[in-house]
Amino acid sequence: MDVLKETWAGKINEVTIGATEKDGGTRTSQITVGGETTLPFLFKEGAMPHAPVIAMEVLDIEPVDWPETLKKPFGDALRDPVKWAVKCVEEFKARLICVKLAGTHPDFGNKSAEDSAKLIKDILKAVKTPLIILGSGDETKDNIVLAKASEVSKGERCLLGDATEKNYKTLTASCLADGHNIIAESPIDINIAKQANILISEMGFPMERIVINTTIGALGYGMEYAYSIMERARIAALLGDKTLSGPFVCFVGQEAWRAKEAKATSTEHPEWGDETSRGIIWETDTAVSVLMAGADILIMRHPKAVEGVQVYIDDLMKNKGD
Amino acid sequence: MALSGLEIYKLLAKTNCKKCGFPTCLAFAMQLAAKKTSLDKCPSVSEEAKNALESASRPPIKLVTIGEGEEKLEAGNETVLFRHEEKFYHPTGIGFLLEDTQSADELKKAIEEIKKLDFERVGQRIGVNLVALSCKSNDAAKFVEALKTILGGCALPLALMSDDPLIIEKALEISKDKKPLIYKATGVNFKEMANLAKKYKVPLVASAPTLEELAGLVKNLNTEGIEDIILDTGDKALAEKLWDLTQIRRLALKKAFRPFGYPVITFTKSGDPAREVAEASSYVAKYAGIVVLRTRLAWAVLPILTLRQNLYTDPQKPLQVESKIYEVGQVTDKSPVLVTTNFSLTYYTVEGEVEASKVPSFIVVCDAEGMSVLTAWAADKFTADSIASALDKFSIKDKVSHKDLIIPGYVSVLSGKLEEKSGRKVVVGPREASGIPVFLRNLGK
């Protein structure tokens, strides 16, 4: 009996986030993701040189729709993004911070680009991990806010997002000018994922600095669509499709904590068991699902879920070999 | 692996006698390969051809049944490595490990807990499938006693776990009618275990620490006449397990490697429920036919069952919700009315956002054959006519006193005709569900 090893021709691009002093930045660490030459965790067949990494999410406004379970570990820090970021790094050992400028949205605070730029500068000063910086999803506003955020973080090699098929030019130009990586977003659609990558790279942006966000659904809420899109894209990349060879970023926390199973109290649904554990496990298991499909960067929220997924990743990576 | 038409042709008599109803043996062979006719139509088929064809038409992964009746657990018969290639057929059986060293009361309590692990999601029942009783005591009498307690309270299929054939036989004597799974045959005891499996007509787990040894063991069991087999590669690190599971599935499907043409059973190792969920979910995603858990906590089992439901959904046939009027929150006759399609993902996304808006609302779900809004509109399944007739059918006029109707932004083009057909005032809502909370909150302003 011989085992059946696939010989893949392709390789996932390696993307490095964060620039240390040596590279002209002020970060004290870097995160590299990607580089896979096989499907997730099949170490006997190919390489998975970098463990998937978890980024903890920090919002620029106090979250309004978070359940108590999720708010509790952060306490007061939820009202102070800088303190929040520091807490994630110092207390929860986050190695990567994702700042979402949700409060710049015209309908949710409408903070100015200047305020956001100051916040980014303050966070860069307060924590020394690499940063992911996200807009609010309002295209017009993002084009102003992210351009400014990109400028003030120039040289720190952040990961900025999201660029979409319809709105990528401004952000791509900023990331190109300021030396950042970029997230290309597509709505659970493999062809649009390809298209977004192609459009961004046609502006002279190196494919090797694009991270793919296929968008996901939470466990129980369309997770399987994202799962299959990711599997298809990853297989295509391993077969040699350069336009799908970016590592994946997955917004696990954001999606998981919208699920009823994560938010409902034990009084509402006694049959679902303890609500604290349930919310955490919903985020954990959404992360596990996308890791099985090839996720490289997980944006997460609850510290206990972060811890659980880290243990899971470490457990798998023990068999990595050299 | 299936034979090609030409390969089948070589096995036929090549008389072109036409008695099968086809003009030539070659044409008949082609139809056989396409599974459009059966070999018994050929009057001059040889024994040799029959055997070759039968073995070639066996599914690459055998369907193995544990238990009897409605609750029986079927594992196997899978045809792909990735669900997008076709679909996954037999949802991973979820089982629970119990030990005969537990007291009768503990076992009874455990069974009650297991029975409660039965949920409904998106209109489907999702439940658990197996109770595995392990003989920790090494004492047949104690094992049988524990088994009796379980049989008394539980209708789920069973797995009997001991390496000692004598103990297994004692247990089979009182449970054979339930067709339990025997766990496990090893390189040491396989002859005795095979005899039991044959005598009591029950499925048997073949367990070996390496793939090589497992293949050898299965061949030995086949030689003993055993075909209802479930595979196990023992206790090892998670990444090693994923490798084993992947290899077994790949070799069965891509190389038609017979010894691995059976479903696989896995056990979670960790005593920590949260870690067990992650471990079990990995096995569900990557090819386990059965996963046996230690935890029975609802919050831990629910995500595993949900993941299984997600991944075993037919990618070509999306889940649908019942088309009717749904009420979100404490609605009144002034509450807004939104309309969407019956694609479950669409509906639950809309419902989630309506809930998040904290504006009590009605959602009218139209039957659009399970398509999302834009797809359904493009396919003519979500039209002014179909929406108007849904509003009529579900009598929205009895629910609200106003005439406003909110439609998804993507189908704003339907507005005019819909107003005409429904007699309602159409309000164009946001394109994406994520815009619903802001939209609803600003409605009255």
Interface residues (C-beta under 8 A of the other chain):
Chain A: M1 V3 L4 L39 F41 L42 F43 K44 D65 D107 G137 G217 L219 G220 Y221 G222 M223 E224 Y225 Y227 S228 E231 R232 I235 R258 A259 K260 E261 E271 W272 G273 D274 E275 S277 R278 I280 I281 W282 T284 D285 V288 S289 M292 A293 G308 V309 V311 Y312 D315 L316 M317 K318 N319 K320
Chain B: F82 R83 H84 K116 F119 R121 L211 E212 A215 A237 L238 A239 E240 L242 W243 T246 Q247 R250 L251 K254 K255 F257 P259 P273 A274 R275 V277 A278 E279 S281 S282 A285 K286 L297 A298 W299 A300 L302 P303 I304 T306 L307 Q309 N310 L311 T313 P315 L345 Y348 T349 G352 E355 A356 S434 V438
